[in-house]
Amino acid sequence: MSSSSSSSSSSLSSNDLHRIFQKLDRNGDGRVSLGELNWLLERVGMQYSLDELENLVGNTTLDFNEFLVFYDSISSRQKNEELEEEEDDLVKAFRVFDLNGDGFITSDELQSVLSRLGMWEENGGGDCRRMINAYDSNSDGVLDFDEFKNMMLLTSI
């Protein structure tokens, strides 16, 4: 279970996946059973019952093309889960800075939180306003969640 699709953005190439498929296809019939697939999934930390796998796959065996489709689907699902987790973390961080809970971060709130974290120098009064203005895409003088998210994603690189 890597990144998204098996074409260009996947960490496993089609050749890699074909080699894996051939190793799983122990009897050489060109199909991988759910038991063989489940053996692989367990090795990479994914737990499915055979019934769950059959519901996901829609069959009791997979040919190579079906194996690729299955790989793409679990890779996409993993990527979506990672994005949702990142979004949840950003929401939590936003709430730390949004002291009054109004859905916006003001320069005073930013300064207050940075001060509490020991990351603020008292002599730099305009710095928080400049920080907010740099990411305040609608120029309302505060950061909403989307602006905060852009700031965090752009500055974490």
TAFEN-V612921 format. One record per helix or strand of 3 or more residues. SS is the DSSP state (a for helix, b for strand). FROM is the first residue (numbers start at 1). TO is the last residue. Records with the same first field share a line. If there is no record, write none. Layout:
SS = FROM-TO + FROM-TO
This chain:
a = 14-24 + 34-43 + 50-57 + 64-97 + 107-116 + 127-135 + 145-155
